[in-house]
């Protein structure tokens, strides 16, 4: 069977009890968001605000930017595709491996895509060698902070050097920070004011476990660019339930994320140590997921035990021996380890 194109496709597989192929908040949707959706269900008979005014104001307050720097979309992937359609780039640079939708969106827009290979011997960390490819004439650079599926953060100083050099060449730089809230990594948001060529992407999907509601946003100080991206979408692109959930999520107390970060740090170390003791190669990472390499098949044997993990066979630069697992609660992580141990002993 060909690998799933993305994580979370439980609809393709029967009997999935634990889905480790997705990387959302370990505790699931906040109860306050659930309560807001139930309490405001009568609003869902209305058309949603096409400009997401209340939601944009809440995002702006959270991120410390003006509301007119915020554009909401039907998930970050929607914004990636609209950005590419609006920009019509001729040449682009992406890392490999990284999130596949960057390259898909670019190619659909008729763009020639170049790949910067992240090396296994470097632990798939981004290095200064990327700078050699940041020549004038490059239209778009996509960066993922932290990267998916490797979980590696870009060093803060290196990230700023890359972003400033690319933007100085008038290259559109897109920094995807959809997983950044789970880490202590450097955000590019603080550079937006002085860099009209910079766009930062974020989403509610991972941080608040709202994958099914589809809600993301782009941040940019370039009003013309945001207007072009907005024009590439149909009206009412963000549903009323998504807008209600987004406003409620942003009202969650800081402990919501602080607790998640502590859990992820502890459980990431627990999983990595136990997996290595089973003879599995675990790559260093700072995100809420781990990249693994195992010479024994894991995907299908774990599926037979009701556990779905992400095969990385369709990521550029990886093969069928690589897997990505999301970090969940301790009992769930322990169950995954038991299942992997049984698989390897079988």
C-alpha positions in Angstrom: 0.0 0.0 0.0 1.3 3.5 -0.9 2.0 5.7 2.1 -0.6 8.2 3.2 0.0 11.6 1.5 -0.4 13.4 4.9 -0.9 12.4 8.5 -4.3 12.0 10.0 -5.9 9.9 7.2 -7.7 7.5 9.6 -10.5 7.2 7.1 -8.3 5.1 4.9 -7.6 2.6 7.6 -10.1 0.6 9.7 -9.8 0.2 13.4 -7.3 3.0 14.3 -7.4 3.5 18.0 -4.3 5.8 18.4 -3.3 8.2 15.6 0.4 9.1 16.0 0.6 10.3 12.4 -0.7 13.7 13.5 1.1 16.3 15.6 -1.6 18.2 17.4 -1.8 19.4 21.1 -1.5 16.2 23.3 -4.6 17.2 25.4 -6.9 17.8 22.4 -9.2 20.7 21.9 -9.5 23.1 24.9 -12.7 22.7 26.8 -13.4 26.5 26.6 -13.3 26.2 22.8 -15.7 23.3 22.9 -18.0 25.2 25.2 -17.9 28.3 22.9 -18.9 26.2 19.9 -21.9 24.7 21.7 -22.9 28.0 23.2 -22.8 29.9 19.9 -24.2 27.1 17.6 -27.2 29.3 16.7 -24.7 31.7 15.0 -23.8 29.0 12.5 -27.0 29.7 10.5 -25.5 33.1 9.5 -23.0 33.8 6.9 -19.5 34.2 8.5 -17.8 37.6 8.6 -15.9 37.5 5.2 -13.2 39.7 6.7 -12.9 37.8 10.1 -12.8 41.2 11.9 -13.1 39.9 15.5 -10.8 37.0 14.9 -8.1 39.2 13.2 -8.3 41.7 16.1 -7.7 38.8 18.6 -4.8 37.4 16.5 -3.3 40.9 16.2 -3.4 41.3 20.0 -1.8 37.9 20.5 1.0 38.4 18.0 1.6 42.1 18.7 0.9 43.4 15.2 -1.7 45.6 13.6 -5.0 43.9 12.5 -4.4 44.9 8.9 -1.2 42.7 8.9 -3.4 39.6 9.5 -5.1 37.5 6.9 -7.1 34.5 7.9 -7.6 31.3 5.8 -9.0 27.9 5.7 -5.9 26.4 7.3 -2.3 27.2 6.6 -2.3 25.0 3.5 -5.1 27.2 2.0 -2.9 30.2 2.5 0.2 28.5 1.0 -1.7 27.7 -2.2 -3.3 31.1 -2.4 0.1 32.9 -1.9 1.6 30.9 -4.7 -1.3 31.6 -7.1 -1.2 35.3 -6.2 2.6 35.6 -6.5 3.1 33.5 -9.6 6.8 32.9 -8.8 9.1 31.6 -11.5 11.8 30.1 -9.3 11.5 28.9 -5.7 13.7 27.1 -3.1 12.5 24.6 -0.5 14.3 22.3 1.8 14.2 18.5 1.5 12.7 16.9 3.5 10.0 19.4 4.4 6.2 19.8 4.3 5.2 18.7 0.8 2.5 21.3 0.2 5.1 24.1 -0.4 6.3 22.3 -3.5 2.9 21.1 -4.6 1.5 24.7 -4.4 4.5 26.1 -6.2 4.3 23.6 -9.1 0.6 24.2 -9.5 1.4 27.9 -9.9 3.9 26.9 -12.7 7.0 27.5 -10.7 10.4 25.8 -11.1 11.3 24.4 -7.7 14.8 23.8 -6.4 15.5 21.7 -3.4 18.1 22.2 -0.7 19.0 18.8 0.7 19.1 18.5 4.5 21.8 16.0 5.3 21.3 13.0 7.6 24.9 13.4 8.9 23.9 16.9 10.2 20.8 15.4 11.9 18.7 17.1 9.2 19.5 20.5 10.7 19.5 23.5 8.4 23.1 24.9 8.0 24.6 28.0 6.5 25.1 26.2 3.2 21.6 27.3 2.3 23.0 30.8 1.9 24.9 29.8 -1.2 21.6 29.4 -3.0 20.1 32.8 -2.1 21.0 34.5 -5.3 19.2 37.5 -6.8 16.4 36.3 -9.1 15.1 33.7 -6.6 11.4 34.5 -6.3 10.4 32.6 -3.2 12.0 30.8 -0.3 9.9 28.6 2.0 11.3 27.8 5.5 9.6 25.6 8.2 10.4 26.6 11.8 10.6 24.0 13.2 10.8 21.8 10.2 8.3 19.0 9.4 9.1 16.0 9.5 12.5 16.5 11.1 11.4 18.6 14.1 14.6 20.7 13.9 14.5 24.4 14.8 16.6 26.7 12.7 19.3 28.4 14.8 18.1 31.9 15.7 21.1 33.8 14.3 21.1 31.7 11.1 17.4 32.2 10.6 17.8 36.0 10.8 20.8 35.9 8.4 18.9 33.8 5.9 15.7 35.9 6.1 17.5 39.2 5.8 19.8 38.1 3.0 16.9 36.7 1.0 14.6 39.7 1.6 17.5 42.0 0.6 17.5 40.2 -2.8 13.7 40.9 -3.0 13.0 37.2 -2.6 9.6 36.5 -0.9 10.4 34.7 2.3 7.7 32.5 3.8 8.4 31.2 7.3 5.9 28.5 8.4 5.6 28.6 12.2 2.7 26.2 12.6 4.6 24.1 15.2 6.6 26.9 16.8 4.3 27.5 19.8 5.3 24.1 21.1 9.0 25.1 21.3 11.2 27.9 22.5 12.4 28.7 19.0 12.9 32.1 17.3 9.9 33.6 15.6 10.2 35.8 12.5 7.2 38.0 13.5 9.4 40.7 15.1 11.0 41.3 11.7 7.8 41.9 9.7 7.8 45.7 10.2 11.1 46.2 8.3 10.7 43.4 5.8 7.8 43.8 3.3 9.1 40.6 1.6 8.5 38.5 4.7 5.3 36.4 5.3 4.8 34.3 8.5 2.3 31.5 8.5 0.6 30.1 11.7 -2.4 27.9 12.3 -4.8 26.8 15.1 -4.5 23.2 13.8 -1.6 22.1 16.0 -1.6 24.5 18.9 -5.3 24.1 19.8 -6.1 20.7 18.1 -8.6 22.3 15.7 -7.5 20.4 12.6 -11.1 19.6 11.5 -12.2 23.2 11.6 -9.4 24.5 9.2 -8.1 27.8 10.5 -4.8 29.5 9.8 -3.4 32.9 9.3 -0.7 34.8 7.4 1.1 37.8 8.8 2.7 40.5 6.7 3.4 44.2 6.7 2.9 44.2 2.9 -0.7 45.3 2.4 -0.6 44.8 -1.4 0.6 41.2 -1.0 -2.1 40.4 1.6 -4.7 41.9 -0.7 -3.6 39.7 -3.6 -3.6 36.6 -1.4 -7.1 37.5 -0.1 -8.3 38.0 -3.7 -7.3 34.5 -4.5 -9.9 33.0 -2.3 -13.7 32.7 -2.6 -15.9 34.7 -0.2 -16.6 33.3 3.2 -13.5 31.2 3.1 -13.3 30.9 6.9 -16.5 29.3 8.4 -18.4 30.7 11.3 -17.5 27.7 13.6 -13.8 28.3 12.8 -14.0 32.0 13.6 -15.8 31.3 16.9 -13.3 28.6 17.8 -10.4 30.8 16.9 -11.5 33.7 19.2 -12.2 31.3 22.0 -8.8 29.6 21.6 -6.9 32.9 21.8 -8.6 33.5 25.1 -7.1 30.4 26.6 -4.8 31.1 29.6 -1.0 30.9 29.0 -1.0 27.7 31.0 -2.6 25.9 28.1 0.6 26.1 26.1 3.0 26.1 29.0 1.6 22.7 30.2 1.9 21.3 26.7 5.5 22.4 26.3 6.5 20.7 29.6 4.7 17.5 28.7 6.3 17.5 25.2 9.8 18.0 26.6 9.4 15.2 29.1 7.6 12.8 26.8 9.9 13.4 23.9 12.9 12.4 26.0 11.0 9.4 27.3 10.1 8.2 23.8 13.5 8.9 22.3 15.3 7.0 25.1 13.0 3.9 24.9 13.0 3.8 21.1 16.8 4.0 21.0 16.9 1.1 23.5 14.9 -0.9 21.0 17.6 -0.3 18.3 15.7 2.5 16.5 17.5 5.5 15.2 15.9 8.7 16.6 16.9 12.1 15.2 17.3 15.1 17.4 14.4 17.5 17.3 12.7 20.2 19.3 9.1 19.8 18.1 6.1 17.9 19.3 7.0 14.9 17.1 10.0 12.7 16.4 11.6 11.5 13.2 12.7 7.8 13.4 14.6 5.4 11.2 14.0 1.6 11.5 15.2 -1.1 9.1 12.2 -3.3 10.1 8.7 -2.3 8.7 6.6 -0.5 11.3 3.7 1.0 9.5 1.6 -2.0 8.6 2.4 -4.1 11.7 1.4 -1.2 14.0 -1.8 -0.7 11.9 -2.8 -4.3 12.7 -2.5 -3.3 16.4 -4.8 -0.2 15.8 -1.9 2.4 15.8 -1.2 4.7 12.9 2.2 6.3 12.4 3.4 8.5 9.6 5.4 6.7 7.0 7.9 9.2 5.5 8.5 7.3 2.3 6.9 10.1 0.2 9.1 12.9 1.7 11.8 14.1 -0.6 15.2 13.0 0.9 13.7 10.2 3.0 12.6 6.6 2.2 10.4 3.8 3.6 12.7 3.3 6.6 11.8 6.7 8.1 8.7 7.3 10.3 7.3 10.3 12.1 5.4 10.0 15.4 3.5 12.7 17.2 4.0 13.0 21.0 0.9 12.2 23.0 0.2 11.6 26.7 2.4 9.3 28.7 -0.1 6.3 28.7 -0.5 6.6 24.9 3.2 6.9 24.3 3.8 3.9 26.5 1.2 1.9 24.5 3.0 2.8 21.3 6.3 1.6 22.7 4.8 -1.7 23.8 3.4 -2.2 20.3 6.7 -1.3 18.6 8.5 -3.7 21.0 6.0 -6.5 20.1 6.5 -5.7 16.4 10.3 -6.0 16.6 10.1 -9.1 18.7 7.7 -10.8 16.3 
